[in-house]
Amino acid sequence: MRVSRSPLSLAAAACLALTAPPAVESATRTANFIVRVNVVSDCTISATALDFGTLTLTPAGVLAADMTSSSQILVTCTPLAPYEIALNAGTGSGSTIAARNMDNGAGATVPYQLYTANDFATIWGDGANTTSTVGETGTGSQQTFTVHGRINAPLPSQPPVGSYSSIVTATITY
């Protein structure tokens, strides 16, 4: 049997061969990559003034009784974030954490101290030299800490009349 091919069928077969995609085997490759995030805690801190009011000396120039006052430190930290609050010596002339002073800007001072509780037993400082910091764990809500201040009677010397102050910095580490 003889098969005859017409020139038209040969041309059609040739066109099909030219337009058909070549047979190629497909291949794949993969790559892995890391997805990261660094989750950190955050805290805010603010404080109210500690105002001893008016220091009245006796006619003999003596402070008759200890003076006390308090202020609040307000902290809001990320839930479960541990933190510590430290207080520095303040800006009063000659202040150290162990012996804080308010000054009148002319060199005169009134000594005072800051404590962690109203029993005035533990100095609130930076954690060094027998001073303490106050620590807690964040809740996501505001937490309040009381700073207890005291001016001890009698004063070591009679301060001149005037206004005395010191700026204490509260630092939160989390």
C-alpha positions as CSV (number, residue, x, y, z in Angstrom):
1,M,0.0,0.0,0.0
2,R,1.2,3.2,-1.0
3,V,0.5,6.4,0.9
4,S,0.6,9.5,-1.0
5,R,1.0,12.9,0.6
6,S,-0.1,16.0,-1.0
7,P,2.1,19.0,-1.0
8,L,-0.6,20.7,1.1
9,S,-0.6,18.1,3.8
10,L,3.1,18.2,3.9
11,A,3.1,22.0,4.3
12,A,0.5,21.7,7.1
13,A,2.5,19.1,8.9
14,A,5.6,21.4,8.6
15,C,3.7,24.4,10.0
16,L,2.5,22.3,12.9
17,A,6.0,21.2,13.7
18,L,7.2,24.8,13.6
19,T,4.5,26.2,15.9
20,A,4.3,23.4,18.5
21,P,6.3,24.2,21.6
22,P,9.3,22.0,22.1
23,A,8.9,19.3,24.6
24,V,10.8,20.5,27.8
25,E,10.9,18.9,31.2
26,S,9.9,21.4,34.0
27,A,12.0,21.8,37.1
28,T,11.6,23.7,40.4
29,R,13.9,25.1,43.0
30,T,13.1,26.3,46.5
31,A,14.6,28.9,48.9
32,N,13.9,29.3,52.6
33,F,13.9,32.7,54.3
34,I,13.6,33.8,58.0
35,V,10.7,36.0,59.1
36,R,11.7,38.0,62.3
37,V,10.3,40.5,64.8
38,N,11.9,41.8,67.9
39,V,9.3,42.4,70.6
40,V,10.3,45.0,73.2
41,S,8.7,46.3,76.3
42,D,7.8,50.0,76.8
43,C,7.2,52.0,79.9
44,T,6.1,55.6,80.7
45,I,7.0,57.4,84.0
46,S,5.9,60.6,85.6
47,A,5.9,62.1,89.0
48,T,4.2,64.6,91.2
49,A,6.0,67.3,93.3
50,L,7.0,66.5,96.9
51,D,6.2,69.7,98.7
52,F,7.1,70.0,102.4
53,G,5.1,73.2,102.6
54,T,6.4,75.8,105.1
55,L,9.3,75.1,107.4
56,T,8.8,77.1,110.5
57,L,11.7,77.5,112.9
58,T,11.2,78.2,116.6
59,P,12.2,81.6,118.0
60,A,15.5,80.0,118.9
61,G,16.0,79.1,115.2
62,V,15.4,75.4,115.6
63,L,13.1,73.0,113.6
64,A,11.0,71.7,116.4
65,A,9.8,68.4,114.8
66,D,10.5,66.2,111.7
67,M,8.6,67.3,108.6
68,T,7.3,64.7,106.2
69,S,5.6,64.7,102.9
70,S,5.1,62.4,99.9
71,S,4.8,62.4,96.2
72,Q,3.7,59.8,93.6
73,I,5.6,58.1,90.8
74,L,3.2,56.9,88.1
75,V,4.3,54.1,85.8
76,T,2.7,52.3,83.0
77,C,4.6,49.3,81.5
78,T,3.9,46.6,79.0
79,P,2.3,43.6,80.7
80,L,4.8,41.1,82.2
81,A,7.7,43.6,81.7
82,P,9.9,43.7,84.8
83,Y,11.2,47.2,85.8
84,E,13.1,49.1,88.5
85,I,12.7,52.7,89.5
86,A,15.8,54.6,90.8
87,L,16.1,58.1,92.2
88,N,19.2,60.2,91.9
89,A,20.7,62.5,94.5
90,G,18.9,65.6,93.2
91,T,20.3,69.0,92.1
92,G,20.6,70.6,95.6
93,S,24.1,71.9,96.4
94,G,26.3,69.1,97.7
95,S,23.6,66.4,97.4
96,T,24.4,62.7,97.5
97,I,21.9,59.9,97.6
98,A,22.9,59.3,101.3
99,A,22.6,63.1,102.1
100,R,20.2,65.0,99.9
101,N,19.9,68.7,100.0
102,M,17.5,71.4,98.8
103,D,19.3,74.7,98.1
104,N,18.3,78.4,97.8
105,G,20.6,79.1,94.8
106,A,23.0,81.1,97.0
107,G,24.7,78.1,98.7
108,A,22.4,77.6,101.7
109,T,20.9,74.2,102.1
110,V,18.1,72.3,103.9
111,P,18.8,68.5,104.2
112,Y,16.1,66.0,103.4
113,Q,15.8,62.3,102.5
114,L,13.6,60.1,100.3
115,Y,12.4,56.7,101.4
116,T,10.6,53.7,99.9
117,A,8.1,53.4,102.7
118,N,6.5,55.6,105.5
119,D,8.6,53.9,108.2
120,F,11.6,55.9,106.8
121,A,13.9,52.9,107.1
122,T,15.0,52.4,103.5
123,I,16.5,55.2,101.4
124,W,15.2,55.2,97.9
125,G,18.2,55.7,95.6
126,D,20.0,54.0,92.8
127,G,20.6,50.6,94.4
128,A,24.2,51.4,95.4
129,N,25.7,51.9,98.9
130,T,22.8,50.5,101.0
131,T,20.1,52.4,99.0
132,S,17.3,50.7,97.3
133,T,15.3,50.9,94.1
134,V,11.7,49.9,93.8
135,G,10.7,47.3,91.3
136,E,7.6,45.7,89.9
137,T,6.2,43.9,86.8
138,G,4.1,45.8,84.3
139,T,0.4,45.2,84.0
140,G,-0.5,47.4,81.1
141,S,-2.3,49.7,83.5
142,Q,-0.9,52.6,85.6
143,Q,0.9,51.6,88.8
144,T,1.5,54.1,91.5
145,F,4.4,54.3,93.9
146,T,4.7,56.7,96.9
147,V,7.9,58.5,97.6
148,H,8.2,59.4,101.3
149,G,10.2,62.4,102.2
150,R,11.5,63.6,105.5
151,I,13.4,66.6,106.9
152,N,14.9,65.6,110.2
153,A,14.8,67.9,113.3
154,P,16.9,69.5,114.5
155,L,18.6,70.9,111.4
156,P,22.4,70.9,111.4
157,S,22.3,74.7,111.0
158,Q,19.7,77.4,110.7
159,P,18.9,78.1,107.1
160,P,18.4,81.7,105.9
161,V,14.8,82.6,105.1
162,G,13.9,81.8,101.5
163,S,12.8,79.2,99.0
164,Y,14.7,75.9,98.7
165,S,14.4,73.2,96.1
166,S,16.0,70.3,94.4
167,I,15.1,68.4,91.2
168,V,15.3,64.7,91.6
169,T,15.3,62.4,88.5
170,A,13.3,59.2,88.6
171,T,14.7,56.7,86.1
172,I,12.9,53.5,85.1
173,T,14.9,50.6,83.7
174,Y,13.0,47.9,81.9
